[in-house]
Amino acid sequence: MNDLVRQHTALGESDLEWLHLLVSEWQLLSDLSFADLVLWVPTRDGTRYVSVAQMRPNTGPTSYQDDMVGHLVPRGRRPLLDSALDEGRIVREGDPEWREEVPVRVESIPVRRAGRVLGVIARNTNLLTVRTPSRLELTYLQSASDLAQMIAAGEFPFAEQQGDMDVSPRVGDGLIRLDADGVVQYASPNALSAYHRLGLAADLVGLHLGQTTARLAPSRGPIDESLAKLASGWAPREAEIDGDECVVQLRAIPLKPKGSRIGSLVLLRDVTELRRRERELITKDATIREIHHRVKNNLQTVAALLRLQARRIGSQEGREALEEAVRRVGSIAIVHETLSQNLDERVEFDAIADRVLAMVAEISPGKVVGRRGGRFGILDAEVATPLSMVLTEVLQNALEHGFGPGEHGTVEVGAVRGGPPGRDRLLVTILDDGKGLPSGFDARTGGNLGLQIVRTLVEGELGGTFGMEPGEERGTRVTFDIPLGTGRA
């Protein structure tokens, strides 16, 4: 819609925002009308209209099988659009149009903002299945008529209420029509069922909805003093009633077709199961985070015991082996510490890489500076844990064997993400300017335990490739290419 409005019309950004707000709300009008909606805006030169948005009803058959967005029609071809735009009123005159042997009633609703008509909504109703309307359908149509008049007067949508329409109640979830005093004139079967689950034993019609809702609300905990007012439909607001065995979501829409409030619509739905699942997910997330926290603590305890044991060993070789084990355990603990702070099993690996780099640099026999370039990005835990160990081993190997006591140098860690959707890859490069590889060294078979661990993790667990070769001028260059796949971007 942004591109169409900016390309073809003279509307400003504030007008465009109003149209976005309207489009975010107009599923309500479409469902209440049992009709398709198409938003037409005059072009910059005023000779044509461009359709910038379209909505089909969930409550009835569509009038448009094709997508209308982006269509241009010259002024004069659709007289109802001209009349609504020029006169600023809802136009319903004319006989039904026939589209592919389907009779369609067309109405035009001007879209007004701050006294100006920005465009016109064409409301198209498929008349093929028209029959004597029920009480529910009559209530829908009357409410749609009131909303249409509010749009034409610039009173709808409500600029002060910009909630998430994807999670708000819809027409089919449950609808209550109130009079100006907040008394229920009509309640749909779904709405009545929701109130019965809250504990209402009678019919809703004739009851004051605000007072009834306040009585049904649980008395435990703090009382929402505005609940009775909200359920009476005095202002466009949303709320939830958390009963003993039921949770009902409410949305109030004041109706002001002629400037003063004549009543309200209250949309509602039973969200008990949805909230139960959310609570289960929250509990599950908390449990997973607690597990990661405890694993991290246990790993730190293991590292402390290994460190203590290393101090008691007289053999230098044995002490170094235990210190290597301490660093391996520490790299895993860093991942679990990060996971314990997240709501999902994914981590921002750049922070982990920086901590691993700092941890390994502490044991450097020389004065080596570590740097990171590029971004690892967000990784799944099943990738982050072995990758942290791989990074630890390669850095430790570079610092221990590439530099002697007191020698200066640098170790650079680079990361590049890329690849088509579903085939994302991570290329990691570790480059040092140390002594380099010994003569005749074979990266596929040679090396100590640390390099054997690296090969096993990269090629076996991560399904990647591992390479180790001399640097361009000096030092060593280590690379590993890891497939990340769908869901790991």
Residue pairs with C-beta under 8 A, 6 or more apart in sequence:
1 16
1 19
1 20
1 23
1 52
1 53
1 69
2 16
4 41
4 50
4 52
4 69
4 70
5 11
5 16
5 19
5 41
5 52
6 16
8 41
8 43
8 44
8 48
8 50
8 72
9 41
9 42
9 43
9 44
9 50
10 44
11 19
11 41
11 118
15 113
15 116
15 118
18 111
18 113
18 118
18 159
19 39
19 41
19 52
19 53
19 111
19 118
19 119
21 157
21 159
21 162
22 39
22 111
22 151
22 157
23 39
23 53
23 55
24 157
24 162
24 165
25 156
25 157
25 165
26 37
26 55
26 121
27 55
27 58
27 165
27 170
28 147
28 170
28 171
28 253
28 267
29 37
29 121
29 123
29 144
29 147
29 148
29 151
30 36
30 37
30 55
30 56
30 57
30 58
31 57
31 58
31 59
31 140
31 170
31 171
31 172
32 59
32 140
32 141
32 143
32 144
32 147
32 171
33 57
33 123
33 125
33 140
33 141
33 144
33 148
34 57
34 59
34 60
34 125
34 126
34 137
34 140
34 141
35 57
35 60
35 63
35 123
35 124
35 125
35 126
35 144
36 54
36 55
36 56
36 57
36 62
36 63
36 64
36 123
36 124
36 125
36 126
37 53
37 54
37 55
37 121
37 122
37 123
37 124
38 51
38 53
38 54
38 64
38 68
38 121
38 122
38 124
39 51
39 52
39 53
39 54
39 111
39 119
39 120
39 121
39 122
40 49
40 50
40 51
40 52
40 73
40 81
40 119
40 120
40 121
40 122
41 49
41 50
41 52
41 118
41 119
41 120
42 48
42 49
42 75
42 85
42 119
43 49
43 50
43 72
46 75
47 74
47 75
48 72
48 73
48 74
48 75
49 72
49 73
49 75
49 78
49 81
49 119
49 120
50 70
50 71
50 72
51 68
51 69
51 70
51 71
51 72
52 69
52 119
53 69
54 64
54 67
54 68
54 69
56 62
56 64
58 170
58 171
58 172
59 140
59 171
59 172
60 125
60 126
60 129
61 126
61 128
61 129
62 126
63 99
63 102
63 104
63 124
63 125
63 126
64 99
64 124
65 100
73 81
75 81
75 82
76 82
78 122
79 94
80 91
80 93
80 94
80 106
80 107
80 108
80 122
81 108
81 120
81 122
83 89
83 91
83 93
83 108
84 90
84 91
84 108
84 109
84 110
84 117
84 120
85 110
85 117
85 119
85 120
88 110
88 112
88 117
88 152
89 110
89 152
90 107
90 108
90 109
90 110
90 148
90 149
90 152
91 107
91 108
92 107
94 106
96 103
96 104
96 105
96 106
96 127
97 103
97 104
97 105
97 106
98 104
102 126
102 127
102 128
103 126
103 127
103 128
104 124
104 125
104 126
104 127
105 124
105 125
105 127
106 122
106 123
106 124
106 125
107 122
107 123
107 125
107 148
108 120
108 121
108 122
108 123
109 120
109 121
109 122
109 123
109 148
109 151
109 152
110 117
110 119
110 120
110 121
110 151
110 152
111 117
111 118
111 119
111 120
111 121
111 151
111 152
112 118
112 151
112 152
112 153
112 154
113 154
114 154
115 154
121 148
121 151
123 148
133 141
135 186
136 186
136 188
136 189
139 175
139 177
139 185
139 186
139 188
140 171
140 175
142 177
143 175
143 177
143 255
143 265
145 257
146 255
146 257
146 262
147 156
147 253
147 255
147 257
149 257
149 258
150 156
150 255
150 256
150 257
153 257
153 258
153 259
155 256
155 259
158 236
160 236
161 236
161 237
161 238
163 238
163 251
168 238
168 249
168 251
168 267
169 249
169 250
169 251
169 267
169 268
169 269
170 267
170 269
171 267
172 190
173 190
173 267
173 268
173 269
173 270
174 188
174 190
174 191
174 193
174 194
174 267
174 268
174 269
174 270
175 186
175 187
175 188
175 190
175 191
175 265
175 266
175 267
175 268
176 184
176 186
176 187
176 188
176 191
176 204
176 209
176 265
176 266
176 268
177 184
177 185
177 186
177 187
177 263
177 264
177 265
177 266
178 184
178 185
178 209
178 232
178 233
178 263
178 264
178 265
178 266
179 185
179 262
179 263
180 261
180 262
180 263
181 208
182 208
182 209
182 210
182 231
182 232
182 233
182 234
182 264
183 206
183 207
183 208
183 209
184 204
184 205
184 206
184 207
184 208
184 209
185 205
185 263
186 205
187 195
187 203
187 204
187 205
190 269
191 204
191 266
191 268
192 203
192 204
193 270
194 246
194 248
194 268
194 269
194 270
195 204
195 212
195 216
195 248
197 243
197 245
197 246
197 248
197 270
197 272
198 216
198 241
198 243
198 246
198 248
199 216
199 243
199 244
200 212
200 216
204 212
208 232
209 231
209 232
209 233
209 266
210 227
210 228
210 229
210 230
210 231
210 232
211 228
212 231
213 227
213 228
213 231
213 241
213 250
214 227
214 228
214 231
216 241
216 243
217 223
217 224
217 227
217 241
217 242
217 243
218 242
218 243
218 244
224 239
226 237
226 239
227 239
227 241
229 235
230 237
230 239
230 250
230 252
231 239
231 250
231 252
231 266
232 252
232 264
233 252
233 253
233 254
233 263
233 264
233 265
233 266
234 252
234 254
234 261
234 264
235 252
235 254
236 252
236 253
236 254
237 251
237 252
238 249
238 250
238 251
238 252
239 249
239 250
240 247
240 248
240 249
240 250
240 271
241 247
241 248
241 250
242 275
245 272
246 270
246 272
247 270
247 271
247 272
247 274
247 275
248 268
248 269
248 270
248 271
249 268
249 269
249 271
250 266
250 267
250 268
251 266
251 267
251 268
252 264
252 265
252 266
253 264
253 265
253 266
253 267
254 261
254 264
255 261
255 262
255 263
255 264
255 265
256 262
285 343
285 344
288 339
288 345
289 339
289 340
289 341
289 342
289 343
290 340
292 336
292 337
292 339
292 340
293 336
293 337
293 340
295 333
295 336
296 333
296 336
296 337
296 340
299 329
299 330
299 332
299 333
299 336
300 330
300 333
302 329
303 326
303 329
303 330
303 333
306 322
306 325
306 326
306 329
307 322
307 323
307 326
309 322
310 318
310 319
310 322
310 323
310 326
311 319
313 319
313 322
323 363
324 396
324 449
324 450
327 359
327 360
327 363
327 392
327 396
328 389
328 392
328 393
328 453
330 359
330 392
331 356
331 359
331 388
331 389
331 391
331 392
332 385
332 388
332 389
334 352
334 355
334 356
334 359
334 388
335 347
335 352
335 381
335 384
335 385
335 388
338 347
338 348
338 351
338 352
338 384
339 345
339 347
339 381
339 384
345 380
345 381
345 382
346 378
346 379
346 380
346 381
347 378
347 379
347 381
347 384
348 377
348 378
349 376
349 377
349 378
349 379
349 384
349 387
350 372
350 375
350 376
350 377
350 415
352 376
352 384
352 388
353 372
353 376
353 388
353 391
353 413
353 415
354 372
356 388
356 391
356 392
356 395
357 370
357 372
357 391
357 395
357 411
357 413
358 370
359 392
360 370
360 392
360 395
360 396
360 399
361 368
361 370
361 395
361 399
361 411
363 396
363 399
363 400
364 399
364 400
364 403
365 399
365 400
365 403
365 404
365 405
365 406
365 407
366 399
366 403
366 404
366 405
366 406
366 407
366 408
366 409
367 406
367 407
367 408
367 409
368 399
368 403
368 407
368 408
368 409
368 410
368 411
368 432
369 409
369 410
369 411
370 395
370 410
370 411
370 412
370 413
371 410
371 411
371 412
371 413
372 412
372 413
372 414
372 415
373 412
373 413
373 414
373 415
374 414
374 415
374 416
374 417
375 415
375 417
376 415
376 417
376 426
376 428
377 415
377 417
377 426
377 489
378 488
378 489
379 387
379 426
379 484
379 488
380 487
380 488
383 462
383 482
383 484
383 488
386 457
386 461
386 462
387 428
387 457
387 462
387 482
389 453
389 457
390 453
390 454
390 457
390 458
390 462
390 480
391 413
391 428
391 430
393 450
393 451
393 453
393 454
394 430
394 450
394 454
394 478
395 411
395 413
395 430
396 450
397 447
397 448
397 450
397 451
398 411
398 430
398 432
398 434
398 476
398 478
399 411
399 432
401 434
401 435
402 409
402 411
402 432
402 433
402 434
402 435
402 436
402 475
402 476
403 409
403 432
403 434
403 435
404 435
407 434
409 432
409 433
409 434
409 475
410 432
410 433
411 430
411 431
411 432
412 429
412 430
412 431
412 432
413 428
413 429
413 430
414 428
414 429
414 430
414 431
415 426
415 427
415 428
415 429
416 426
416 427
416 429
417 424
417 425
417 426
417 484
417 489
418 424
418 425
418 427
419 425
419 484
421 486
422 485
422 486
423 483
423 485
424 483
424 484
424 485
424 486
424 488
424 489
425 481
425 482
425 483
425 484
426 481
426 482
426 484
427 479
427 480
427 481
427 482
428 479
428 480
428 481
428 482
429 477
429 478
429 479
430 477
430 478
430 479
431 471
431 475
431 476
431 477
431 478
432 471
432 475
432 476
433 471
433 473
433 474
433 475
434 474
434 475
434 476
435 474
435 475
436 470
436 471
436 474
436 475
436 476
437 468
437 469
437 470
437 476
441 447
441 468
443 451
443 466
443 467
443 468
443 469
444 455
447 468
451 468
454 466
454 480
455 466
458 464
458 465
458 466
458 480
458 482
459 465
459 466
462 480
462 482
462 483
463 482
463 483
464 480
464 481
464 482
464 483
465 480
465 481
466 478
466 479
466 480
467 478
467 479
467 480
468 476
468 477
468 478
468 479
469 476
469 477
470 476
470 477
471 477
